[in-house]
Amino acid sequence: MEHDSRIYVAGHRGLVGSAILRALENMGYKNLIYRTSAELDLRERDQVQRFFNAQAIDYVFLAAAKVGGIVANNDYPADFIRDNLLIQTNVIDSAYRAGVKKLMFLGSTCIYPKFAPQPLNEESLLTGDLEPTNKPYAIAKIAGINMCQSYNRQYGTRFISVMPTNMYGPNDNFDLKTSHVLPALIRKFHEAKESGAEFVEVWGTGEPRREFLHSDDLAEACLFLMEHYEDSDIINVGVGEDISIKNLAELIKRIVGYEGELRFNHAIADGTPRKLVDVSRINRLGWQAKIPLEEGIKEAYLSFQKEFLTTI
């Protein structure tokens, strides 16, 4: 990408998109294009086509998606598969028709089978059954991957697909009904500390293990891959280390300064037992994550206090 290239960041207000936008600005890119969902509904084909036709876009970071935690995915499966299929189909097809030079599709490691060998390598895709609680979302993302690969094969496009592990960082979603586990725990422990609550409930048994990548690390990886990766095969982005939900909860509890009890609600499903990604492919290209988990959570907690608490 040249510094005067016209670069569209789809989903610029979200956790991932906002991090990519910050990274591009810090690297000196000037012609950055973005729209709110009120200005451009990516689910509407005609709107998206008109937008691409008018903007002469060179590069696309497709970070726009309907995302949520285990409960949101379980409660709104139709919303998750419909909205994500519409968003990615409209953006990918319009990018091709408008002659975009290169597009990056942001997927998720939930595309891998529930019981795939750990760590999850890229070859595990479509080798087994998906985790039922987020299957509609995962299927939508798998369709996006295949769409990029199919356009590359048929039309000679340069569309790449990146699979980040569990994300956290500034501009995260702290809504307890729709958020992922790490931001949800930050909010729960903060509110329990403020109210003097005797205990904090953690969903599930605490036994599943998860890997967590700071959004600024992902953004750096995305810019790196846009410059250095051309393969149609998917590529993982992660840290290469995981932590149990129980230990994560204890770490966040200590960072927030909450002194009460942890109680695990075994009635709520754990989801996939473990999700650790194999990052050897991206490491061989020359990129590694830099932000330690504890340091990243401290920053995320400060962001929560600064950004989220002022809006409620």
RARA-V206002 format. One line per field, one symbol per residue. ss: DSSP state (H for helix, E for strand, - for the rest). psi: psi as a letter, one per 40 degrees, with the letter a starting at -180 (. if undefined). burial: + if it has 24 or more other C-alpha atoms within 12 Angstrom, else -. Layout:
ss->???
psi->???
burial->???
//
This chain:
ss->------EEEE----HHHHHHHHHHHH-----EE-----------HHHHHHHHHHH---EEEE-------HHHHHH-HHHHHHHHHHHHHHHHHHHHH----EEEEE--HHH--------E-HHH-------HHHHHHHHHHHHHHHHHHHHHHHH---EEEEEE-EEE------------HHHHHHHHHHHHHHH---EEEEE-----EE-EEEHHHHHHHHHHHHHH------EEE-----EEHHHHHHHHHHHH----EEEEE--------EE-E--HHHHHH-------HHHHHHHHHHHHHHHHHHH-
psi->hieeihhhhhfeeiddddddddddddeehdghhiiidddhheehdddddddddeefhdihhgehihiiaddddddfdddddddddddddddddddddefhdihhhhbieeeiidfiiiihideehfeaiihddfddddddddddddddddddddefighihhgiahiiaifihehedeiiddddddddddddddefidihhhhaeedihiihhidddddddddddddeheieiihihadeiiiiddddddddddddfheaihhhgeehidahdighihedddddeeiiidhidddddddddddddddddee.
burial->+----+++++++++++++++++++------+++++----+++++---++-++--++++++++++++++++++++-++-++++++++++++++++++-+++++++++++++++++++-+++++-++----++++++++++++++++++++-++----+++++++++++++++++++++++++++++++++++++------+++++++++++++++++++++++++++--++++++++++++++++++++++++++++-+-+-+------+++++++++++-++----+++-+-++-++++++++++-------
//
